[in-house]
Amino acid sequence: MDLYTSHFGEIKIKDEETITFHDGLPGFEDYKKFVIIKSEGLEVPFYWMQSAEKEDLAFVLLDPFVFKKNYSFELNKTVVDKLVIEKPEDVAVFSVVVIPEDISKMTANLLAPIVINIKSMQGKQVVLDSNEYHTKHLILEEMKNVG
């Protein structure tokens, strides 16, 4: 399928690469189909989650374990059932990233991770019931603590 995007122009994707968010994303409930696009370059840890339904709707994502090694949470049974998760290795987790003009203030949302079952290609943004995480973790500050 040909996908027209504001950020990447026209790209070709296979139907099986499309992730379905049955509930949409908070604030974007009308859009259910997305694809993950890896940023260019081997050392770049960012991804784009591009809507397959709206060419100018895309989110920057990051694997949260890149900068927060001890990041952990449990999914409730409702989410596990909804995403048809059978085992942990079938799950990919991403954080939505906000990149301001001053990139030293780049943040990641650890309170509401994007959870994707990579076998069934179903996803959901899950809002955690946690006091430990919030929506604006400073990525570069967190990375200083990694290692």
Rosetta silent file (secondary structure, phi, psi, omega in degrees, C-alpha in Angstrom):
SEQUENCE: MDLYTSHFGEIKIKDEETITFHDGLPGFEDYKKFVIIKSEGLEVPFYWMQSAEKEDLAFVLLDPFVFKKNYSFELNKTVVDKLVIEKPEDVAVFSVVVIPEDISKMTANLLAPIVINIKSMQGKQVVLDSNEYHTKHLILEEMKNVG
SCORE:     score description
SCORE:     0.000 S_00000001
   1 L     0.000  142.038  175.415    0.000    0.000    0.000 S_00000001
   2 E   -91.044  131.946 -179.127    1.189    3.519   -0.741 S_00000001
   3 E  -119.967  127.411  179.531    1.070    5.869    2.223 S_00000001
   4 E   -99.332  126.674 -176.026    1.282    9.622    1.764 S_00000001
   5 E  -131.692  151.430  176.720    2.882   11.472    4.667 S_00000001
   6 L   -70.648  -37.282 -174.256    3.810   15.055    5.441 S_00000001
   7 L   -85.856  -31.082 -171.672    7.178   14.105    6.942 S_00000001
   8 L  -119.105    0.421 -175.704    8.322   11.304    4.622 S_00000001
   9 E    71.622 -145.043 -179.584    6.480   11.900    1.357 S_00000001
  10 E   -88.791  128.688  176.401    5.155    8.748   -0.255 S_00000001
  11 E  -129.296  152.448  176.971    6.218    5.474    1.353 S_00000001
  12 E   -99.776  131.600  175.717    5.310    1.887    0.619 S_00000001
  13 L  -132.584  152.255  175.874    4.133   -0.271    3.479 S_00000001
  14 L   -88.374  146.910  179.724    2.855   -3.804    3.692 S_00000001
  15 H   -54.570  -36.693 -177.618   -0.607   -4.354    5.193 S_00000001
  16 H   -72.710   -6.818  175.611    0.941   -6.574    7.875 S_00000001
  17 H   -88.938   -6.357 -178.223    3.088   -3.625    9.054 S_00000001
  18 L   -82.418  130.823  178.863   -0.008   -1.657   10.068 S_00000001
  19 E  -100.979  132.473  179.509   -0.758   -1.497   13.789 S_00000001
  20 E  -101.530  125.448  173.342   -4.389   -1.188   14.840 S_00000001
  21 L  -107.379   94.386 -174.173   -5.286    0.930   17.850 S_00000001
  22 L   -57.666  -31.695  179.077   -8.923   -0.054   18.352 S_00000001
  23 L   -95.548    2.437 -171.757   -9.466    2.824   20.802 S_00000001
  24 L    68.408 -161.486  176.035   -7.306    5.277   18.861 S_00000001
  25 E  -116.636  149.959  178.644   -4.919    7.345   20.970 S_00000001
  26 L   -53.141  123.675 -177.498   -6.004    9.817   23.658 S_00000001
  27 L    89.945  -12.904 -178.613   -6.930   12.987   21.804 S_00000001
  28 E  -135.478   43.481 -172.377   -6.805   11.188   18.438 S_00000001
  29 L   -62.956  -21.900 -177.873   -9.535    8.581   18.889 S_00000001
  30 L   -77.163  -12.677 -176.312  -10.686    8.789   15.244 S_00000001
  31 L  -108.330  120.199 -171.406   -7.377    7.416   13.920 S_00000001
  32 L  -112.834  -18.227 -173.264   -6.884    3.679   14.370 S_00000001
  33 E  -114.736  127.335 -179.541   -4.148    2.637   11.912 S_00000001
  34 E  -138.688  159.170  171.556   -0.466    3.502   12.317 S_00000001
  35 E  -128.199  150.428  177.488    2.919    2.307   11.114 S_00000001
  36 E   -99.178  128.587  179.257    6.267    2.522   12.883 S_00000001
  37 E  -119.189  123.607  178.657    9.094    4.060   10.867 S_00000001
  38 E   -76.063  135.681  176.397   12.682    3.771   12.135 S_00000001
  39 L   -65.657  151.234 -179.842   14.704    6.971   11.945 S_00000001
  40 L   -64.859  145.889  177.024   17.616    6.965    9.534 S_00000001
  41 L    96.078  135.282 -176.618   21.010    5.969   10.886 S_00000001
  42 L   -66.709  -31.573 -174.560   22.005    3.020   13.017 S_00000001
  43 L   -90.978   -1.235 -177.336   22.737    5.077   16.131 S_00000001
  44 L   -87.196  119.039 -174.539   19.488    7.065   16.116 S_00000001
  45 L   -87.500    6.711 -174.798   17.140    5.648   18.785 S_00000001
  46 E   -95.311  153.164  176.499   14.002    7.428   17.561 S_00000001
  47 E  -129.233  162.787  170.878   11.043    6.104   15.645 S_00000001
  48 E  -115.769  136.066  171.120    8.043    7.747   14.023 S_00000001
  49 E  -107.450  103.518 -173.198    4.532    6.438   14.528 S_00000001
  50 E   -98.888  131.427  174.964    2.794    7.621   11.378 S_00000001
  51 E   -67.231  137.294  174.731   -0.965    7.548   10.913 S_00000001
  52 L   -88.513   -0.991 -176.311   -2.045    5.498    7.908 S_00000001
  53 L  -115.808  -17.857 -178.016   -5.237    7.571    7.788 S_00000001
  54 L  -139.698  112.349 -170.107   -4.024   11.169    8.165 S_00000001
  55 L   -63.382  -23.852 -178.504   -0.859   12.201    6.361 S_00000001
  56 L  -104.113   20.170  177.876    0.110   14.974    8.793 S_00000001
  57 L  -112.314  110.025  179.462   -0.370   12.949   11.987 S_00000001
  58 E  -150.075  149.199  179.891    2.839   11.412   13.330 S_00000001
  59 E  -124.022  143.143  173.548    4.450   11.018   16.735 S_00000001
  60 E   -85.478  132.143 -179.511    8.120   10.721   17.659 S_00000001
  61 E  -122.661  160.018  177.222    8.744    7.602   19.750 S_00000001
  62 E  -146.051  142.042  171.609   11.644    6.232   21.742 S_00000001
  63 L   -68.482  115.495 -174.776   12.305    2.891   23.371 S_00000001
  64 H   -64.685  -22.366 -178.689   12.106    3.965   27.038 S_00000001
  65 H   -73.327  -12.450  176.131   14.649    1.358   28.113 S_00000001
  66 H   -65.842  -37.355 -176.630   17.322    3.261   26.166 S_00000001
  67 L  -117.180   -8.297 -179.311   17.335    6.024   28.778 S_00000001
  68 L  -137.724   80.193 -173.629   15.517    4.460   31.749 S_00000001
  69 L   -57.352  -33.260 -176.827   16.925    0.953   32.227 S_00000001
  70 L   -93.926   15.061  178.220   14.807    0.224   35.313 S_00000001
  71 L   -63.218  127.419  178.565   11.519    1.296   33.688 S_00000001
  72 L  -155.607  152.695  177.377    8.890   -1.282   34.528 S_00000001
  73 L  -164.055  162.988  176.259    5.156   -1.630   34.880 S_00000001
  74 L  -113.214  139.442  175.196    2.474   -4.284   34.813 S_00000001
  75 L   -88.251  138.243  177.572   -0.379   -4.357   32.360 S_00000001
  76 L   -74.784  163.898 -174.943   -3.778   -5.109   33.809 S_00000001
  77 H   -59.220  -35.655  179.801   -5.715   -8.139   32.556 S_00000001
  78 H   -60.495  -45.096  179.495   -8.093   -6.000   30.494 S_00000001
  79 H   -67.563  -44.191  178.874   -5.203   -4.575   28.433 S_00000001
  80 H   -57.915  -45.303  179.520   -3.517   -7.990   28.110 S_00000001
  81 H   -67.253  -43.345 -178.008   -6.782   -9.500   26.854 S_00000001
  82 H   -62.263  -39.231 -179.063   -7.574   -6.577   24.541 S_00000001
  83 L   -89.933    0.287  178.818   -4.132   -6.769   22.900 S_00000001
  84 L    55.330   46.751 -179.051   -4.204  -10.601   22.882 S_00000001
  85 L   -83.743  123.854  178.971   -0.817  -10.744   24.639 S_00000001
  86 L  -101.441  -34.065 -179.754    0.339  -14.304   25.285 S_00000001
  87 L  -149.869  151.418 -175.073    3.934  -13.693   26.411 S_00000001
  88 H   -55.852  -34.273 -177.302    6.099  -10.683   27.307 S_00000001
  89 H   -70.247   -6.534  175.805    8.429  -11.092   24.318 S_00000001
  90 H   -87.376    1.238 -173.228    5.478  -10.343   22.006 S_00000001
  91 E  -110.053  134.060  170.031    5.289   -6.798   23.385 S_00000001
  92 E  -112.677  139.859 -178.278    7.085   -3.666   22.197 S_00000001
  93 E  -123.260  134.165  177.737    6.976   -0.578   24.403 S_00000001
  94 E  -132.995  155.985  172.357    7.549    3.001   23.272 S_00000001
  95 E  -113.281  141.554  174.445    7.357    6.435   24.865 S_00000001
  96 E   -78.000  133.465 -175.588    5.992    9.478   23.056 S_00000001
  97 E  -111.446  140.358  172.051    8.697   12.137   22.804 S_00000001
  98 E  -113.527  123.201 -178.645    8.352   15.905   22.683 S_00000001
  99 L  -113.528  101.582  178.749   11.304   17.658   21.053 S_00000001
 100 L   -79.554  177.123  178.750   11.267   21.415   21.728 S_00000001
 101 L   -55.465  -42.206  176.057   13.484   23.962   20.033 S_00000001
 102 L   -88.767   97.516 -172.599   16.017   23.511   22.845 S_00000001
 103 H   -65.113  -14.186  176.368   16.643   19.771   22.451 S_00000001
 104 H   -67.789  -14.329  179.348   18.280   19.583   25.874 S_00000001
 105 H  -103.512   18.384  177.972   14.721   19.872   27.206 S_00000001
 106 L   -61.666  134.569 -177.391   13.446   16.897   25.165 S_00000001
 107 E  -124.848  158.838  175.687   10.964   14.819   27.193 S_00000001
 108 E  -128.236  142.310  179.467    9.426   11.369   27.101 S_00000001
 109 L   -90.093  103.259  177.539    6.066   10.330   28.464 S_00000001
 110 L   -92.752  -11.843  179.605    6.664    7.364   30.773 S_00000001
 111 L   -76.767  -27.639 -177.152    3.234    7.624   32.388 S_00000001
 112 L  -131.982   75.146 -178.813    1.404    6.620   29.209 S_00000001
 113 L   -69.220  154.199  170.875    3.504    4.167   27.176 S_00000001
 114 E   -89.036  120.862 -179.007    2.532    2.920   23.734 S_00000001
 115 E  -113.049  126.922 -177.196    2.200   -0.866   24.062 S_00000001
 116 E  -127.641  128.492  169.582    2.163   -2.966   20.884 S_00000001
 117 E   -82.880  108.587 -175.040    1.613   -6.678   20.474 S_00000001
 118 L   -74.668  -11.188  175.082    4.046   -7.301   17.614 S_00000001
 119 L   -84.752  -48.128 -177.706    2.395  -10.648   16.784 S_00000001
 120 L   -90.187   -9.816 -178.644   -1.200   -9.453   16.484 S_00000001
 121 L    56.492   44.340  174.329   -0.168   -5.893   15.466 S_00000001
 122 E  -116.452  143.434 -177.982   -2.560   -4.342   17.956 S_00000001
 123 E  -137.190  165.307  178.650   -1.627   -1.392   20.093 S_00000001
 124 E  -158.556  141.130  169.199   -2.832    0.787   22.907 S_00000001
 125 E   -90.681  119.618 -173.533   -1.579    3.814   24.776 S_00000001
 126 L  -105.364  124.663  175.314   -1.849    2.738   28.395 S_00000001
 127 L   -90.165  116.530 -176.277   -2.102    5.291   31.200 S_00000001
 128 L   -78.117  150.049  173.280   -0.316    3.775   34.179 S_00000001
 129 L   -95.621   82.382 -172.128   -1.515    4.031   37.737 S_00000001
 130 L  -145.098  140.006  172.375    1.870    5.147   39.045 S_00000001
 131 L   -93.236  -10.344 -176.046    3.349    7.914   41.154 S_00000001
 132 L   -79.728  -30.138 -175.481    6.835    7.025   39.916 S_00000001
 133 L  -114.349  154.103  176.801    6.360    8.128   36.301 S_00000001
 134 L  -140.593 -175.668 -172.661    5.044   11.283   34.698 S_00000001
 135 L   -85.930  -10.123 -175.535    4.477   12.716   31.237 S_00000001
 136 L  -134.573   69.372  173.795    7.653   14.790   30.973 S_00000001
 137 E   -80.343  127.832  177.830   10.813   12.898   31.872 S_00000001
 138 E   -73.122  111.054 -172.953   13.865   14.834   30.695 S_00000001
 139 H   -61.172  -48.492 -177.063   15.572   12.290   28.439 S_00000001
 140 H   -65.809  -34.823  175.484   19.078   13.746   28.566 S_00000001
 141 H   -65.483  -43.900  179.335   18.938   14.068   32.352 S_00000001
 142 H   -63.261  -37.182 -177.995   17.763   10.454   32.660 S_00000001
 143 H   -66.861  -26.142  177.022   20.556    9.288   30.336 S_00000001
 144 H   -64.514  -26.531 -179.150   23.161   10.771   32.691 S_00000001
 145 L   -87.812   -6.666  179.546   21.938    8.218   35.241 S_00000001
 146 L   -83.894  142.898  174.583   22.295    5.282   32.809 S_00000001
 147 L   126.678    0.000    0.000   25.494    3.333   32.894 S_00000001
